[in-house]
Amino acid sequence: MAKINRKRAEQLLFPIISENGDSQVGGEKEKGFGDPNFSRNKTLPIHRWVPWIAGFSSDFVQSALDGFLRNKGTVLDPFCGVGTTVFEAIRNGHNAIGFEINPYAVLASRVKTNAYCIDLGVFASTIDDFQQFYTEKISTNYKPISTPPQGFKTRTSFYSPRVLYKVLIAQDFVHAIDDENIRDLFRLAFASTMVSYSNYSYEPSLGRRVSAGREEIHDFPVARAITDKLTDMAEDIAWVQEYIERNNLDIRIIGDSFFHCREHLLPASVDLIITSPPYLNNYHYNRNTRPQLYWLGYAHSPDDLKKLENLNFGKFWQTVRDFDRIDLAFTLPQTDIEERLQMLRKLNKEKGPYGGNGWANYAAAYFNDCHKFTEGIQYVLKRGGTALVVIGNSILQGVMIPTDEYFGKIAEAMGMELLKIDVPRATRVGNSIIQSDVRVGKAEVSHQLYEAVVVLRKP
Ligand SMILES: C[S@@+](CC[C@H](N)C(=O)[O-])C[C@H]1O[C@@H](n2cnc3c(N)ncnc32)[C@H](O)[C@@H]1O
């Protein structure tokens, strides 16, 4: 039977605790926030299951919990991604709620927070069965029953024929698993590894390997990649079950837009919000997870992605650039937001929708969603409750947009208290706009990209 090492997950976690001294792990009061960057998560139990662009680190969430929620309470992440906040909140003994529109991320968050309920014996023996099934089928002339998702179109074959054959054998096994919880663990293990043996890669947007100067993958030990992931998952589940008390917590992952929060949550029901909405950088979570959405059966045609696109916080430049003009739906006296958008609007007119007007439309649509988001914060937070919002600034056509400051001002104008704006990390890489040729005077302008934590309180 697959061997589960309970200690290993614990050892993975331990360095963060000892690194920062006592149990605070960078407590907000003394040390400021931990770095919100996700990269440290890649080695931590549970968080290492699924990489997520612009996900934030568990250290950051821990420092936020230490600083702002001493007693048991309810923590909300309105844009929960793969569940970093939600899992850390549970680990610290709080009730936790997450909203997320991307079904692959919803699956990841649900599976992670369900770790308590997994029968580890059944999981371990199913991993063994998988290895046996695969070894037997690959060595015979087996014809897989599964087929690739029909609607999933790519410029180059997503998988080379040999890799596809192996993937389909794995799919046959996964589809036949009776226990839904165990099947979801396998689906997640496949989804989180599936790009690594494809002819595509994340740079950080999904693109053909050859375009990034990498070779196509003609063959790959697919079952080993999936089994390695499953083994990590089993170890982490064993660690969760042994070291984290469940304490009858209320845990909800809501697969819907936070803009519909009134349909799901009571007013004034949340103590602390820790979140990071999509940035004003046009990073396309939905397009970049097309392989997972199609292969997991969440998308069947471009219409399914369109639906997600329409729900997405901040919209996308591609969906608003052609409008004559999108304006702010609110006024924000004592800021230069109107002037800055106006300045942007006038730039590069000769480029039509690719010039300043298209980007000003995108920025205005983004801030209109910041306004709607603040309404949601006000609705769900208890009086005296805090919201920590990690947000990155942006540079559009050479114009720096201090997103954090404007968001803070929007919240203030709507009656929230702006406690502070903290900048734990002053450089950011991987912004998709930087890498596109529609970008910003070809980076002649030396504005710095940063991420800030906007700290708000509901009076
Ligand atoms: C910056 S990521 C958050 C990552 C998260 N902090 C983590 O560690 O995984 C933003 C997330 O917001 C989600 N999202 C976008 N619009 C949304 C909406 N209207 N309601 C809920 N989630 C949304 C995106 O799918 C994406 O996963």
The ligand as an SDF file (V2000), in Angstrom:
LIG
                    3D

 27 29  0  0  0  0  0  0  0  0999 V2000
   -5.3720   37.1730   -7.1940 C   0  0  0  0  0  0  0  0  0  0  0  0
   -6.3600   35.7460   -7.3230 S   0  0  0  0  0  0  0  0  0  0  0  0
   -6.5640   35.2530   -5.6530 C   0  0  0  0  0  0  0  0  0  0  0  0
   -5.6480   34.1500   -5.2650 C   0  0  0  0  0  0  0  0  0  0  0  0
   -5.7600   33.7030   -3.8130 C   0  0  0  0  0  0  0  0  0  0  0  0
   -5.3590   34.7670   -2.9230 N   0  0  0  0  0  0  0  0  0  0  0  0
   -4.9100   32.4470   -3.5740 C   0  0  0  0  0  0  0  0  0  0  0  0
   -3.9700   32.4650   -2.7780 O   0  0  0  0  0  0  0  0  0  0  0  0
   -5.1750   31.4380   -4.2420 O   0  0  0  0  0  0  0  0  0  0  0  0
   -7.9100   36.4070   -7.7310 C   0  0  0  0  0  0  0  0  0  0  0  0
   -9.0160   35.3700   -7.9070 C   0  0  0  0  0  0  0  0  0  0  0  0
  -10.2690   36.0400   -8.0320 O   0  0  0  0  0  0  0  0  0  0  0  0
  -11.1200   35.2160   -8.8230 C   0  0  0  0  0  0  0  0  0  0  0  0
  -12.2670   36.0600   -9.2350 N   0  0  0  0  0  0  0  0  0  0  0  0
  -12.3210   36.9580  -10.2530 C   0  0  0  0  0  0  0  0  0  0  0  0
  -13.5080   37.5780  -10.2520 N   0  0  0  0  0  0  0  0  0  0  0  0
  -14.2300   37.0900   -9.2190 C   0  0  0  0  0  0  0  0  0  0  0  0
  -15.5190   37.3690   -8.6940 C   0  0  0  0  0  0  0  0  0  0  0  0
  -16.3320   38.2700   -9.2670 N   0  0  0  0  0  0  0  0  0  0  0  0
  -15.9240   36.7010   -7.5670 N   0  0  0  0  0  0  0  0  0  0  0  0
  -15.1150   35.7710   -6.9940 C   0  0  0  0  0  0  0  0  0  0  0  0
  -13.8750   35.4520   -7.4680 N   0  0  0  0  0  0  0  0  0  0  0  0
  -13.4280   36.1130   -8.5610 C   0  0  0  0  0  0  0  0  0  0  0  0
  -10.1950   34.7520   -9.9210 C   0  0  0  0  0  0  0  0  0  0  0  0
  -10.7040   33.6030  -10.5610 O   0  0  0  0  0  0  0  0  0  0  0  0
   -8.8980   34.4910   -9.1340 C   0  0  0  0  0  0  0  0  0  0  0  0
   -8.8130   33.1590   -8.7270 O   0  0  0  0  0  0  0  0  0  0  0  0
  1  2  1  0
  2  3  1  0
  2 10  1  0
  3  4  1  0
  4  5  1  0
  5  6  1  0
  5  7  1  0
  7  8  2  0
  7  9  1  0
 10 11  1  0
 11 12  1  0
 11 26  1  0
 12 13  1  0
 13 14  1  0
 13 24  1  0
 14 15  1  0
 14 23  1  0
 15 16  2  0
 16 17  1  0
 17 18  1  0
 17 23  2  0
 18 19  1  0
 18 20  2  0
 20 21  1  0
 21 22  2  0
 22 23  1  0
 24 25  1  0
 24 26  1  0
 26 27  1  0
M  CHG  2   2   1   9  -1
M  END
$$$$
